[in-house]
Amino acid sequence: MTVHDPILAAAQRARAAVPDDMAMLRAAADLTRTLSTANPRIYWPDMLASAIVGWAALAGAMLAGSTAVAIGCAIVAMLALYRAASFIHELTHMRKGALPGFRLGWNLIVGIPLMIPSFMYEGVHNQHHARTRYGTAEDPEYLPLALMKPWSLPLFIVVAALAPVGLILRFGVLTPLSLIVPPLRRKVVAEFSALSINPAYRRRAPEGEFARQWHWQEAGASLFALTLVGSVFAFGWKPLLVYMGVHSAMTVINQLRTLVAHLWENEGEAMTVTAQYLDSVNVPPPGYLPALWAPVGLRYHALHHLLPSVPYHALGKAHAQLMATLDTDSPYRKGNYKGMLPLVGKIARSTMTAR
């Protein structure tokens, strides 16, 4: 949207140009040097346990004779698979060779069976962290939601609920067709190959080693999508509908988490690092629920924008150190919020006053 109110437009430019707080940035840089090593003894057990519990609970939901048991299993499956899926975010920041085999293992166990192989996020999410792209029209993960019309928020969530249908069409229909229709292939690569929220975002064709990873991951997801649809003829509709229901619920939770990951108050202006931090959200302890709806370090999303190379298991320690060492008037404290509902309310109220 375009802001026509000159006062509101001036306020947005002022927010984007907030001077960088050097004390906060220096403290963050110091933590990056000491906390940037990913621990395989945390990553592998966490990812594997989440996936095993998730797939077992999903099978239980499909096979249960009792409705109550099926619903209980479906909830467990949704939460566990959501946690397992959230490791895709870690993959995008992982240095080459940091965790040998983890990308392959995650794709085989989680990414391909959920039809969200890592190529859909790698090469995309890093652009969201680019200093000159964040909050601009070139940011694949940013929309000025707080400045849009009130109906944009429910639409944002409803679209997420349809994700499993879209993914089946993407991999089960468009992938095979695009192999024989080159113009369609170019469109699929550019417009339907990124886990992004900016509808104007377009991807470039992959090259080199990443292209090879892309191709085998896409082939695996395509084969899974076709098998999933074909399973109806062998097992009936129930397994497919349960899978899609759990997948849809998982994606909605993630979309709600995305909704409160930022304040979404920027409209295209390049922002300072401190302004980017203040437009982002931490939901630190003592609350426990954020560990469910923002797992694998996502509850420290604002901090992550300061420390993108720090692994998820070290963010809690980094947050505690920054809170202990920075002054009480540091902008770092302004990025901390209590929970999802107050944030949703804040963004919803902002849409009510959008022009």
matplotlib code that plots the C-alpha trace (Angstrom):
import matplotlib.pyplot as plt

x = [0.0, 1.0, 0.8, -0.9, -1.0, 2.3, 2.4, 2.2, 4.7, 7.1, 6.7, 7.5, 10.7, 11.7, 11.2, 13.3, 16.1, 16.4, 20.2, 22.1, 22.7, 26.4, 26.5, 23.8, 25.5, 29.0, 27.5, 25.8, 29.0, 30.9, 28.3, 28.5, 32.2, 31.6, 28.3, 28.2, 29.1, 26.2, 26.2, 25.4, 24.6, 21.6, 20.6, 20.4, 18.5, 16.1, 15.2, 15.0, 12.9, 10.5, 10.2, 9.7, 7.1, 5.4, 5.2, 4.2, 1.4, 0.2, 0.0, -1.9, -4.4, -4.9, -5.4, -7.2, -10.7, -11.7, -12.3, -10.9, -7.7, -7.4, -7.7, -5.2, -2.7, -3.3, -2.5, 0.7, 1.6, 1.0, 3.2, 6.0, 6.1, 6.0, 9.0, 10.8, 9.9, 11.2, 14.7, 14.5, 15.2, 18.4, 19.5, 19.4, 22.0, 24.2, 27.7, 28.9, 30.3, 29.0, 26.8, 27.7, 24.7, 22.1, 20.6, 20.3, 18.8, 16.3, 15.1, 14.7, 12.9, 11.0, 11.3, 10.3, 7.5, 6.0, 6.6, 8.8, 12.3, 15.0, 15.6, 12.2, 13.8, 17.6, 18.6, 15.4, 15.5, 19.0, 17.7, 15.4, 18.5, 20.3, 20.9, 19.6, 16.6, 14.9, 11.4, 11.7, 9.9, 12.9, 12.4, 10.7, 9.5, 8.1, 4.7, 3.6, 0.8, 0.2, -0.4, -2.8, -6.5, -8.1, -9.2, -5.6, -4.9, -7.6, -6.7, -3.1, -4.1, -6.7, -4.1, -1.9, -4.6, -4.7, -0.9, -1.1, -3.4, -1.0, 2.0, 0.3, -0.5, 3.1, 4.9, 2.3, 1.1, 3.3, 6.7, 5.9, 4.2, 7.0, 9.5, 7.9, 6.7, 9.8, 7.8, 5.9, 9.2, 10.5, 7.3, 7.4, 11.0, 10.4, 7.0, 6.2, 9.6, 9.9, 8.4, 7.8, 5.0, 5.8, 3.7, 5.9, 9.1, 10.7, 13.5, 16.4, 17.1, 19.5, 23.1, 26.0, 25.8, 22.6, 20.9, 21.8, 20.4, 17.2, 16.6, 16.8, 14.8, 12.1, 12.1, 11.6, 8.8, 7.1, 7.2, 5.9, 3.0, 2.0, 2.2, 0.1, -2.7, -2.4, -2.7, -6.4, -6.9, -5.1, -6.2, -9.2, -9.6, -9.0, -5.1, -4.9, -7.4, -5.7, -2.3, -3.7, -5.5, -2.4, -0.3, -2.8, -3.0, 0.8, 1.0, -1.6, 0.4, 3.5, 1.6, 0.4, 3.9, 5.0, 2.3, 3.9, 7.5, 7.6, 5.6, 5.3, 5.4, 7.9, 6.8, 9.8, 12.3, 15.8, 16.3, 19.2, 20.0, 18.6, 15.4, 15.1, 15.5, 12.8, 10.5, 11.1, 9.9, 11.3, 8.9, 11.4, 10.7, 9.0, 6.2, 6.0, 3.6, 6.0, 8.1, 5.3, 4.2, 7.7, 10.0, 13.7, 14.7, 12.0, 10.8, 14.0, 13.3, 14.4, 17.6, 18.1, 18.2, 21.1, 22.8, 21.8, 24.7, 24.1, 22.4, 19.0, 20.2, 22.5, 19.9, 18.5, 22.0, 22.7, 19.4, 20.2, 23.7, 22.4, 19.7, 22.3, 24.9, 23.0, 21.7, 18.0, 17.3, 18.9, 16.6, 17.2, 14.6, 12.0, 12.0, 10.7, 7.0, 4.8, 2.9, 1.1, -2.3, -1.1, 1.0, -1.9, -4.0, -1.3, -1.1, -4.9, -5.3, -2.7, -4.7, -7.7, -6.0, -4.2, -5.1]
y = [0.0, 3.6, 6.0, 9.2, 10.9, 13.0, 12.9, 9.1, 8.8, 11.1, 9.0, 5.8, 7.4, 8.4, 4.9, 3.5, 6.0, 5.3, 5.7, 2.5, 1.9, 1.0, -0.4, -3.0, -3.8, -4.2, -6.5, -8.5, -8.8, -10.1, -12.8, -13.8, -14.6, -16.8, -18.5, -19.2, -23.0, -25.4, -28.4, -31.6, -33.3, -30.9, -30.6, -34.2, -35.6, -32.6, -32.9, -36.7, -36.9, -34.3, -36.1, -39.6, -38.4, -36.4, -39.2, -41.8, -39.5, -38.9, -42.6, -42.9, -40.2, -42.1, -45.5, -44.6, -45.9, -43.4, -39.8, -38.4, -40.4, -39.4, -35.7, -36.1, -37.8, -35.1, -32.3, -34.1, -34.7, -31.1, -29.7, -32.2, -31.9, -28.2, -28.2, -30.6, -28.5, -25.3, -26.6, -25.4, -22.0, -23.2, -24.8, -21.4, -20.0, -23.0, -22.7, -25.3, -28.3, -27.2, -30.3, -32.9, -34.8, -32.7, -31.0, -34.4, -36.1, -33.3, -33.3, -37.1, -37.3, -34.0, -31.7, -34.0, -35.8, -32.4, -31.1, -28.2, -29.2, -26.9, -25.4, -23.6, -21.5, -21.6, -18.6, -16.9, -16.3, -14.9, -12.0, -11.1, -10.5, -8.4, -5.0, -3.0, -5.4, -5.8, -4.2, -3.1, -4.4, -6.7, -8.5, -11.9, -12.2, -8.7, -7.0, -3.8, -5.8, -3.2, -0.6, -2.6, -3.0, -4.9, -7.8, -8.5, -10.2, -12.9, -13.4, -13.9, -16.8, -18.3, -18.6, -20.6, -23.1, -24.0, -24.7, -28.5, -28.2, -25.7, -27.9, -31.0, -28.9, -27.4, -30.7, -33.2, -31.3, -28.3, -30.1, -32.9, -30.6, -28.0, -30.6, -30.8, -27.1, -24.8, -21.5, -23.1, -24.3, -20.7, -19.6, -22.4, -21.5, -17.8, -17.7, -21.0, -22.1, -20.0, -20.0, -16.2, -13.9, -11.1, -11.9, -9.7, -11.7, -13.7, -16.2, -16.6, -20.1, -22.0, -22.7, -25.1, -27.3, -25.6, -26.5, -30.2, -30.1, -28.3, -31.0, -34.0, -32.4, -31.3, -34.8, -36.3, -33.9, -34.6, -38.3, -38.0, -35.7, -38.2, -41.1, -39.2, -38.6, -42.2, -43.6, -42.8, -45.8, -48.1, -46.8, -44.5, -40.9, -40.9, -41.0, -38.2, -36.0, -36.5, -35.7, -32.5, -31.5, -31.8, -30.1, -27.3, -26.7, -26.7, -24.1, -21.9, -21.9, -21.0, -18.2, -16.8, -17.0, -15.1, -12.5, -11.6, -12.0, -8.4, -5.2, -4.8, -1.0, -0.3, 0.5, 0.2, 2.4, 1.0, 0.6, 0.8, -2.4, -1.0, 0.0, -3.6, -4.9, -2.6, -3.8, -7.4, -9.3, -11.4, -13.3, -14.5, -16.4, -16.7, -17.5, -21.2, -21.2, -19.5, -22.6, -24.4, -21.8, -20.3, -23.4, -23.9, -20.4, -18.5, -16.9, -14.8, -13.5, -9.9, -11.2, -13.5, -10.4, -9.1, -12.6, -14.5, -16.8, -17.9, -21.4, -21.7, -23.5, -20.5, -17.7, -18.0, -17.6, -14.6, -13.0, -13.4, -11.9, -8.9, -8.2, -8.4, -6.2, -3.5, -0.4, -0.3, 2.3, 0.2, -0.3, -4.1, -4.1, -2.6, -5.6, -7.9, -8.7, -10.9, -13.1, -13.7, -12.2, -8.7, -8.6, -9.6, -6.9, -4.3, -5.1, -5.3, -1.9, -0.5, -1.8, 0.0, 3.4, 2.6, 4.9]
z = [0.0, -0.4, 2.5, 1.4, 4.8, 5.0, 8.8, 8.8, 6.0, 7.9, 11.0, 9.1, 7.7, 11.2, 12.4, 9.6, 10.3, 14.0, 14.8, 15.4, 19.1, 19.1, 22.6, 21.7, 18.4, 20.0, 22.7, 20.0, 18.0, 21.1, 21.6, 18.0, 18.5, 21.5, 20.8, 17.1, 17.2, 16.4, 18.7, 16.8, 20.2, 20.5, 16.8, 15.9, 19.0, 19.0, 15.3, 15.3, 18.4, 17.1, 13.8, 15.4, 17.8, 15.1, 12.5, 15.2, 16.5, 12.9, 12.3, 15.6, 14.4, 11.1, 12.8, 16.0, 16.4, 19.0, 17.9, 21.1, 20.7, 17.1, 18.0, 20.8, 18.4, 15.8, 18.2, 19.3, 15.7, 14.7, 17.5, 17.1, 13.3, 13.5, 15.7, 13.4, 10.4, 12.1, 11.7, 8.1, 9.5, 11.1, 7.8, 6.1, 8.5, 8.9, 7.7, 5.2, 6.9, 10.4, 10.8, 8.2, 6.9, 8.8, 5.7, 3.9, 7.0, 7.6, 4.0, 4.0, 7.3, 7.5, 4.5, 1.7, 3.6, 4.5, 0.9, 2.2, 1.1, 2.2, -1.3, -0.7, 2.0, 1.4, -0.7, 0.2, 3.9, 3.9, 1.7, 4.6, 6.7, 4.1, 5.6, 2.6, 1.8, 5.1, 5.0, 1.4, -1.7, -2.3, 1.0, 0.3, 4.0, 4.6, 4.0, 5.8, 7.5, 10.2, 7.5, 5.4, 5.6, 8.5, 6.3, 5.3, 8.6, 8.5, 4.8, 5.8, 8.0, 5.7, 2.9, 5.2, 6.0, 2.3, 2.2, 1.9, -1.1, -2.7, -2.0, -3.6, -6.7, -6.7, -6.5, -7.8, -10.8, -11.7, -11.2, -13.7, -16.2, -16.0, -17.1, -20.5, -20.7, -20.5, -20.0, -17.2, -15.6, -15.6, -13.9, -11.3, -10.4, -10.2, -8.5, -6.8, -5.3, -2.2, 1.3, 1.2, 2.0, -0.5, -3.6, -5.7, -4.9, -7.8, -7.5, -9.9, -11.3, -9.1, -10.2, -9.4, -6.3, -5.1, -8.4, -7.9, -4.3, -5.6, -8.3, -6.1, -3.3, -5.8, -7.3, -3.9, -2.9, -6.3, -5.8, -2.3, -3.5, -6.2, -3.7, -1.2, -3.7, -5.0, -1.4, -1.6, -3.9, -1.5, 1.9, 1.3, 2.1, 5.9, 5.9, 3.3, 5.1, 8.5, 7.0, 5.3, 8.5, 10.6, 8.0, 7.7, 11.4, 11.6, 8.8, 10.5, 13.8, 11.9, 10.1, 13.4, 14.6, 11.5, 12.1, 15.5, 14.4, 13.4, 14.0, 10.2, 10.4, 7.6, 4.0, 1.8, 3.5, 4.1, 7.8, 10.3, 12.1, 15.3, 13.5, 12.1, 15.6, 17.0, 14.2, 15.3, 18.3, 21.2, 23.4, 26.1, 29.3, 31.8, 29.4, 28.4, 25.5, 23.1, 23.3, 21.5, 18.9, 18.3, 18.7, 17.8, 19.0, 17.0, 20.2, 20.0, 16.5, 17.2, 18.8, 15.8, 13.6, 15.7, 15.8, 12.6, 12.9, 16.5, 16.7, 18.3, 21.4, 22.3, 21.9, 25.4, 26.9, 24.6, 25.6, 29.3, 28.8, 26.9, 29.5, 32.2, 30.6, 28.6, 30.3, 31.4, 28.7, 25.9, 22.8, 23.3, 26.0, 23.7, 21.5, 24.3, 24.5, 26.7, 24.2, 21.0, 21.8, 22.8, 19.6, 17.4, 19.1, 18.5, 14.8, 14.4, 16.0, 13.6, 10.6, 11.9, 11.5, 8.2, 5.3]

ax = plt.figure().add_subplot(projection="3d")
ax.plot(x, y, z, "-o")
ax.set_aspect("equal")
plt.show()
